[in-house]
Protein backbone atom coordinates (compact mmCIF):
# COMPACT_ATOMS: atom_id res chain seq x y z
CA UNK A 1 0.00 0.00 0.00
CA UNK A 2 2.86 2.35 0.72
CA UNK A 3 5.83 2.76 -1.59
CA UNK A 4 8.65 4.92 -0.34
CA UNK A 5 10.54 7.44 -2.43
CA UNK A 6 13.84 6.83 -0.70
CA UNK A 7 17.10 5.94 -2.45
CA UNK A 8 18.11 2.34 -1.89
CA UNK A 9 21.59 1.24 -0.86
CA UNK A 10 23.57 -1.61 -2.31
CA UNK A 11 23.45 -4.85 -0.32
CA UNK A 12 27.02 -4.46 0.94
CA UNK A 13 26.21 -1.01 2.38
CA UNK A 14 22.99 -2.03 4.14
CA UNK A 15 22.59 -0.28 7.47
CA UNK A 16 21.63 -2.70 10.27
CA UNK A 17 19.15 -0.12 11.57
CA UNK A 18 17.08 -0.31 8.38
CA UNK A 19 13.53 -1.60 8.50
CA UNK A 20 12.07 -3.78 5.74
CA UNK A 21 10.98 -0.53 4.08
CA UNK A 22 14.60 0.55 3.61
CA UNK A 23 14.79 3.70 5.72
CA UNK A 24 17.67 4.04 8.13
CA UNK A 25 16.58 5.04 11.58
CA UNK A 26 18.78 6.53 14.24
CA UNK A 27 18.70 4.75 17.59
CA UNK A 28 15.94 6.33 19.59
CA UNK A 29 16.50 7.76 23.03
CA UNK A 30 13.08 9.34 23.26
CA UNK A 31 11.30 11.14 20.45
CA UNK A 32 13.31 13.63 18.35
CA UNK A 33 12.84 17.23 19.37
CA UNK A 34 11.19 19.13 16.52
CA UNK A 35 11.22 22.91 16.27
CA UNK A 36 8.50 25.04 14.69
CA UNK A 37 10.29 25.09 11.32
CA UNK A 38 10.53 21.29 11.11
CA UNK A 39 6.86 21.00 12.04
CA UNK A 40 5.99 23.53 9.31
CA UNK A 41 8.01 21.51 6.76
CA UNK A 42 6.12 18.35 7.76
CA UNK A 43 2.78 20.13 7.32
CA UNK A 44 3.83 21.39 3.88
CA UNK A 45 4.71 17.83 2.81
CA UNK A 46 1.49 16.41 4.29
CA UNK A 47 -0.44 18.78 2.04
CA UNK A 48 1.62 17.78 -1.01
CA UNK A 49 4.45 15.25 -0.77
CA UNK A 50 5.78 16.43 -4.15
CA UNK A 51 5.96 20.11 -3.18
CA UNK A 52 9.34 21.48 -4.33
CA UNK A 53 11.89 22.26 -1.63
CA UNK A 54 12.14 25.84 -2.96
CA UNK A 55 8.40 26.36 -2.40
CA UNK A 56 8.62 24.85 1.08
CA UNK A 57 11.61 27.06 1.85
CA UNK A 58 9.67 30.14 0.83
CA UNK A 59 6.76 29.14 3.06
CA UNK A 60 8.92 28.41 6.13
CA UNK A 61 11.68 30.99 5.67
CA UNK A 62 14.60 28.72 4.73
CA UNK A 63 16.73 28.16 1.65
CA UNK A 64 16.04 25.21 -0.63
CA UNK A 65 19.27 23.53 0.57
CA UNK A 66 18.32 23.97 4.23
CA UNK A 67 14.90 22.42 3.59
CA UNK A 68 16.54 19.50 1.76
CA UNK A 69 18.83 18.88 4.77
CA UNK A 70 15.95 19.09 7.24
CA UNK A 71 13.78 16.72 5.20
CA UNK A 72 16.62 14.20 4.98
CA UNK A 73 17.15 14.38 8.75
CA UNK A 74 13.41 13.85 9.37
CA UNK A 75 13.50 10.81 7.07
CA UNK A 76 16.65 9.43 8.73
CA UNK A 77 15.15 9.84 12.21
CA UNK A 78 12.00 7.98 11.18
CA UNK A 79 9.85 11.03 11.94
CA UNK A 80 8.20 10.83 8.53
CA UNK A 81 8.12 8.97 5.23
CA UNK A 82 7.41 10.34 1.80
CA UNK A 83 5.10 7.84 0.14
CA UNK A 84 2.61 7.41 -2.67
CA UNK A 85 -0.68 6.46 -1.03
CA UNK A 86 -2.82 4.31 -3.31
CA UNK A 87 -6.18 2.61 -3.23
CA UNK A 88 -5.02 -1.03 -3.07
CA UNK A 89 -7.88 -2.16 -5.35
CA UNK A 90 -6.56 -0.05 -8.21
CA UNK A 91 -3.09 -1.65 -8.04
CA UNK A 92 -4.12 -5.31 -7.87
CA UNK A 93 -4.71 -5.94 -4.16
CA UNK A 94 -8.30 -7.13 -3.83
CA UNK A 95 -8.32 -8.02 -0.13
CA UNK A 96 -7.36 -6.04 2.96
CA UNK A 97 -7.90 -6.93 6.59
CA UNK A 98 -7.04 -5.72 10.04
CA UNK A 99 -5.95 -8.63 12.19
CA UNK A 100 -5.98 -8.54 15.97
CA UNK A 101 -3.24 -10.73 17.42
CA UNK A 102 -2.98 -12.08 20.97
CA UNK A 103 0.52 -13.03 22.06
CA UNK A 104 2.05 -15.29 24.68
CA UNK A 105 5.43 -14.01 25.81
CA UNK A 106 7.38 -11.22 24.16
CA UNK A 107 5.12 -8.95 22.12
CA UNK A 108 8.03 -7.13 20.51
CA UNK A 109 9.54 -10.29 19.01
CA UNK A 110 6.18 -11.19 17.46
CA UNK A 111 5.78 -7.61 16.17
CA UNK A 112 9.26 -7.83 14.60
CA UNK A 113 8.37 -11.12 12.88
CA UNK A 114 5.16 -9.61 11.48
CA UNK A 115 6.98 -6.45 10.38
CA UNK A 116 9.23 -8.66 8.24
CA UNK A 117 6.21 -9.94 6.24
CA UNK A 118 5.69 -7.82 3.12
CA UNK A 119 1.88 -8.17 3.36
CA UNK A 120 1.84 -6.59 6.84
CA UNK A 121 1.73 -2.87 6.14
CA UNK A 122 0.91 -1.67 9.63
CA UNK A 123 1.94 -3.30 12.89
CA UNK A 124 1.12 -1.62 16.19
CA UNK A 125 1.34 -2.79 19.80
CA UNK A 126 -1.91 -2.02 21.60
CA UNK A 127 -3.58 -2.08 24.99
CA UNK A 128 -6.98 -3.73 25.16
CA UNK A 129 -8.40 -6.88 23.63
CA UNK A 130 -5.39 -7.48 21.36
CA UNK A 131 -1.67 -7.20 21.89
CA UNK A 132 -1.08 -6.26 18.25
CA UNK A 133 -3.13 -4.88 15.39
CA UNK A 134 -1.82 -5.71 11.93
CA UNK A 135 -3.09 -4.35 8.62
CA UNK A 136 -2.66 -6.86 5.81
CA UNK A 137 -2.88 -6.16 2.09
CA UNK A 138 -3.30 -9.22 -0.17
CA UNK A 139 -4.07 -10.08 -3.76
CA UNK A 140 -7.18 -12.15 -2.96
CA UNK A 141 -8.88 -14.28 -0.31
CA UNK A 142 -6.56 -17.26 -0.88
CA UNK A 143 -3.54 -15.04 -0.32
CA UNK A 144 -5.11 -13.60 2.85
CA UNK A 145 -5.87 -17.10 4.16
CA UNK A 146 -2.30 -18.18 3.50
CA UNK A 147 -0.84 -15.14 5.31
CA UNK A 148 -3.06 -15.56 8.37
CA UNK A 149 -3.20 -19.35 8.61
CA UNK A 150 0.26 -20.44 7.52
CA UNK A 151 2.43 -17.45 8.31
CA UNK A 152 1.04 -15.26 11.11
CA UNK A 153 -0.32 -18.15 13.18
CA UNK A 154 3.01 -19.97 12.71
CA UNK A 155 5.00 -17.17 14.39
CA UNK A 156 6.24 -18.38 17.79
CA UNK A 157 4.26 -16.61 20.52
CA UNK A 158 1.08 -16.00 18.51
CA UNK A 159 -1.74 -17.36 20.68
CA UNK A 160 -4.75 -16.31 18.56
CA UNK A 161 -5.90 -14.01 15.80
CA UNK A 162 -9.15 -12.31 14.87
CA UNK A 163 -9.61 -10.96 11.35
CA UNK A 164 -11.60 -7.92 10.28
CA UNK A 165 -11.90 -8.10 6.49
CA UNK A 166 -12.33 -4.75 4.74
CA UNK A 167 -15.42 -4.51 2.55
CA UNK A 168 -14.78 -0.98 1.25
CA UNK A 169 -12.11 1.64 1.78
CA UNK A 170 -14.09 4.75 2.65
CA UNK A 171 -11.37 7.11 3.86
CA UNK A 172 -7.60 6.95 3.98
CA UNK A 173 -5.73 10.16 4.70
CA UNK A 174 -2.62 11.14 6.57
CA UNK A 175 -3.41 14.80 7.06
CA UNK A 176 -3.48 15.06 10.85
CA UNK A 177 -0.95 17.91 10.84
CA UNK A 178 1.43 18.52 13.73
CA UNK A 179 1.15 19.70 17.32
C-alpha positions as a Markdown table, in Angstrom:
| # | Residue | x | y | z |
|---|---|---|---|---|
| 1 | Unk | 0.0 | 0.0 | 0.0 |
| 2 | Unk | 2.9 | 2.3 | 0.7 |
| 3 | Unk | 5.8 | 2.8 | -1.6 |
| 4 | Unk | 8.6 | 4.9 | -0.3 |
| 5 | Unk | 10.5 | 7.4 | -2.4 |
| 6 | Unk | 13.8 | 6.8 | -0.7 |
| 7 | Unk | 17.1 | 5.9 | -2.4 |
| 8 | Unk | 18.1 | 2.3 | -1.9 |
| 9 | Unk | 21.6 | 1.2 | -0.9 |
| 10 | Unk | 23.6 | -1.6 | -2.3 |
| 11 | Unk | 23.4 | -4.9 | -0.3 |
| 12 | Unk | 27.0 | -4.5 | 0.9 |
| 13 | Unk | 26.2 | -1.0 | 2.4 |
| 14 | Unk | 23.0 | -2.0 | 4.1 |
| 15 | Unk | 22.6 | -0.3 | 7.5 |
| 16 | Unk | 21.6 | -2.7 | 10.3 |
| 17 | Unk | 19.1 | -0.1 | 11.6 |
| 18 | Unk | 17.1 | -0.3 | 8.4 |
| 19 | Unk | 13.5 | -1.6 | 8.5 |
| 20 | Unk | 12.1 | -3.8 | 5.7 |
| 21 | Unk | 11.0 | -0.5 | 4.1 |
| 22 | Unk | 14.6 | 0.6 | 3.6 |
| 23 | Unk | 14.8 | 3.7 | 5.7 |
| 24 | Unk | 17.7 | 4.0 | 8.1 |
| 25 | Unk | 16.6 | 5.0 | 11.6 |
| 26 | Unk | 18.8 | 6.5 | 14.2 |
| 27 | Unk | 18.7 | 4.7 | 17.6 |
| 28 | Unk | 15.9 | 6.3 | 19.6 |
| 29 | Unk | 16.5 | 7.8 | 23.0 |
| 30 | Unk | 13.1 | 9.3 | 23.3 |
| 31 | Unk | 11.3 | 11.1 | 20.5 |
| 32 | Unk | 13.3 | 13.6 | 18.3 |
| 33 | Unk | 12.8 | 17.2 | 19.4 |
| 34 | Unk | 11.2 | 19.1 | 16.5 |
| 35 | Unk | 11.2 | 22.9 | 16.3 |
| 36 | Unk | 8.5 | 25.0 | 14.7 |
| 37 | Unk | 10.3 | 25.1 | 11.3 |
| 38 | Unk | 10.5 | 21.3 | 11.1 |
| 39 | Unk | 6.9 | 21.0 | 12.0 |
| 40 | Unk | 6.0 | 23.5 | 9.3 |
| 41 | Unk | 8.0 | 21.5 | 6.8 |
| 42 | Unk | 6.1 | 18.4 | 7.8 |
| 43 | Unk | 2.8 | 20.1 | 7.3 |
| 44 | Unk | 3.8 | 21.4 | 3.9 |
| 45 | Unk | 4.7 | 17.8 | 2.8 |
| 46 | Unk | 1.5 | 16.4 | 4.3 |
| 47 | Unk | -0.4 | 18.8 | 2.0 |
| 48 | Unk | 1.6 | 17.8 | -1.0 |
| 49 | Unk | 4.4 | 15.3 | -0.8 |
| 50 | Unk | 5.8 | 16.4 | -4.2 |
| 51 | Unk | 6.0 | 20.1 | -3.2 |
| 52 | Unk | 9.3 | 21.5 | -4.3 |
| 53 | Unk | 11.9 | 22.3 | -1.6 |
| 54 | Unk | 12.1 | 25.8 | -3.0 |
| 55 | Unk | 8.4 | 26.4 | -2.4 |
| 56 | Unk | 8.6 | 24.8 | 1.1 |
| 57 | Unk | 11.6 | 27.1 | 1.8 |
| 58 | Unk | 9.7 | 30.1 | 0.8 |
| 59 | Unk | 6.8 | 29.1 | 3.1 |
| 60 | Unk | 8.9 | 28.4 | 6.1 |
| 61 | Unk | 11.7 | 31.0 | 5.7 |
| 62 | Unk | 14.6 | 28.7 | 4.7 |
| 63 | Unk | 16.7 | 28.2 | 1.6 |
| 64 | Unk | 16.0 | 25.2 | -0.6 |
| 65 | Unk | 19.3 | 23.5 | 0.6 |
| 66 | Unk | 18.3 | 24.0 | 4.2 |
| 67 | Unk | 14.9 | 22.4 | 3.6 |
| 68 | Unk | 16.5 | 19.5 | 1.8 |
| 69 | Unk | 18.8 | 18.9 | 4.8 |
| 70 | Unk | 16.0 | 19.1 | 7.2 |
| 71 | Unk | 13.8 | 16.7 | 5.2 |
| 72 | Unk | 16.6 | 14.2 | 5.0 |
| 73 | Unk | 17.1 | 14.4 | 8.8 |
| 74 | Unk | 13.4 | 13.9 | 9.4 |
| 75 | Unk | 13.5 | 10.8 | 7.1 |
| 76 | Unk | 16.6 | 9.4 | 8.7 |
| 77 | Unk | 15.1 | 9.8 | 12.2 |
| 78 | Unk | 12.0 | 8.0 | 11.2 |
| 79 | Unk | 9.9 | 11.0 | 11.9 |
| 80 | Unk | 8.2 | 10.8 | 8.5 |
| 81 | Unk | 8.1 | 9.0 | 5.2 |
| 82 | Unk | 7.4 | 10.3 | 1.8 |
| 83 | Unk | 5.1 | 7.8 | 0.1 |
| 84 | Unk | 2.6 | 7.4 | -2.7 |
| 85 | Unk | -0.7 | 6.5 | -1.0 |
| 86 | Unk | -2.8 | 4.3 | -3.3 |
| 87 | Unk | -6.2 | 2.6 | -3.2 |
| 88 | Unk | -5.0 | -1.0 | -3.1 |
| 89 | Unk | -7.9 | -2.2 | -5.3 |
| 90 | Unk | -6.6 | 0.0 | -8.2 |
| 91 | Unk | -3.1 | -1.7 | -8.0 |
| 92 | Unk | -4.1 | -5.3 | -7.9 |
| 93 | Unk | -4.7 | -5.9 | -4.2 |
| 94 | Unk | -8.3 | -7.1 | -3.8 |
| 95 | Unk | -8.3 | -8.0 | -0.1 |
| 96 | Unk | -7.4 | -6.0 | 3.0 |
| 97 | Unk | -7.9 | -6.9 | 6.6 |
| 98 | Unk | -7.0 | -5.7 | 10.0 |
| 99 | Unk | -5.9 | -8.6 | 12.2 |
| 100 | Unk | -6.0 | -8.5 | 16.0 |
| 101 | Unk | -3.2 | -10.7 | 17.4 |
| 102 | Unk | -3.0 | -12.1 | 21.0 |
| 103 | Unk | 0.5 | -13.0 | 22.1 |
| 104 | Unk | 2.0 | -15.3 | 24.7 |
| 105 | Unk | 5.4 | -14.0 | 25.8 |
| 106 | Unk | 7.4 | -11.2 | 24.2 |
| 107 | Unk | 5.1 | -9.0 | 22.1 |
| 108 | Unk | 8.0 | -7.1 | 20.5 |
| 109 | Unk | 9.5 | -10.3 | 19.0 |
| 110 | Unk | 6.2 | -11.2 | 17.5 |
| 111 | Unk | 5.8 | -7.6 | 16.2 |
| 112 | Unk | 9.3 | -7.8 | 14.6 |
| 113 | Unk | 8.4 | -11.1 | 12.9 |
| 114 | Unk | 5.2 | -9.6 | 11.5 |
| 115 | Unk | 7.0 | -6.4 | 10.4 |
| 116 | Unk | 9.2 | -8.7 | 8.2 |
| 117 | Unk | 6.2 | -9.9 | 6.2 |
| 118 | Unk | 5.7 | -7.8 | 3.1 |
| 119 | Unk | 1.9 | -8.2 | 3.4 |
| 120 | Unk | 1.8 | -6.6 | 6.8 |
| 121 | Unk | 1.7 | -2.9 | 6.1 |
| 122 | Unk | 0.9 | -1.7 | 9.6 |
| 123 | Unk | 1.9 | -3.3 | 12.9 |
| 124 | Unk | 1.1 | -1.6 | 16.2 |
| 125 | Unk | 1.3 | -2.8 | 19.8 |
| 126 | Unk | -1.9 | -2.0 | 21.6 |
| 127 | Unk | -3.6 | -2.1 | 25.0 |
| 128 | Unk | -7.0 | -3.7 | 25.2 |
| 129 | Unk | -8.4 | -6.9 | 23.6 |
| 130 | Unk | -5.4 | -7.5 | 21.4 |
| 131 | Unk | -1.7 | -7.2 | 21.9 |
| 132 | Unk | -1.1 | -6.3 | 18.2 |
| 133 | Unk | -3.1 | -4.9 | 15.4 |
| 134 | Unk | -1.8 | -5.7 | 11.9 |
| 135 | Unk | -3.1 | -4.4 | 8.6 |
| 136 | Unk | -2.7 | -6.9 | 5.8 |
| 137 | Unk | -2.9 | -6.2 | 2.1 |
| 138 | Unk | -3.3 | -9.2 | -0.2 |
| 139 | Unk | -4.1 | -10.1 | -3.8 |
| 140 | Unk | -7.2 | -12.1 | -3.0 |
| 141 | Unk | -8.9 | -14.3 | -0.3 |
| 142 | Unk | -6.6 | -17.3 | -0.9 |
| 143 | Unk | -3.5 | -15.0 | -0.3 |
| 144 | Unk | -5.1 | -13.6 | 2.9 |
| 145 | Unk | -5.9 | -17.1 | 4.2 |
| 146 | Unk | -2.3 | -18.2 | 3.5 |
| 147 | Unk | -0.8 | -15.1 | 5.3 |
| 148 | Unk | -3.1 | -15.6 | 8.4 |
| 149 | Unk | -3.2 | -19.4 | 8.6 |
| 150 | Unk | 0.3 | -20.4 | 7.5 |
| 151 | Unk | 2.4 | -17.4 | 8.3 |
| 152 | Unk | 1.0 | -15.3 | 11.1 |
| 153 | Unk | -0.3 | -18.1 | 13.2 |
| 154 | Unk | 3.0 | -20.0 | 12.7 |
| 155 | Unk | 5.0 | -17.2 | 14.4 |
| 156 | Unk | 6.2 | -18.4 | 17.8 |
| 157 | Unk | 4.3 | -16.6 | 20.5 |
| 158 | Unk | 1.1 | -16.0 | 18.5 |
| 159 | Unk | -1.7 | -17.4 | 20.7 |
| 160 | Unk | -4.8 | -16.3 | 18.6 |
| 161 | Unk | -5.9 | -14.0 | 15.8 |
| 162 | Unk | -9.2 | -12.3 | 14.9 |
| 163 | Unk | -9.6 | -11.0 | 11.4 |
| 164 | Unk | -11.6 | -7.9 | 10.3 |
| 165 | Unk | -11.9 | -8.1 | 6.5 |
| 166 | Unk | -12.3 | -4.8 | 4.7 |
| 167 | Unk | -15.4 | -4.5 | 2.6 |
| 168 | Unk | -14.8 | -1.0 | 1.3 |
| 169 | Unk | -12.1 | 1.6 | 1.8 |
| 170 | Unk | -14.1 | 4.8 | 2.6 |
| 171 | Unk | -11.4 | 7.1 | 3.9 |
| 172 | Unk | -7.6 | 7.0 | 4.0 |
| 173 | Unk | -5.7 | 10.2 | 4.7 |
| 174 | Unk | -2.6 | 11.1 | 6.6 |
| 175 | Unk | -3.4 | 14.8 | 7.1 |
| 176 | Unk | -3.5 | 15.1 | 10.9 |
| 177 | Unk | -0.9 | 17.9 | 10.8 |
| 178 | Unk | 1.4 | 18.5 | 13.7 |
| 179 | Unk | 1.1 | 19.7 | 17.3 |
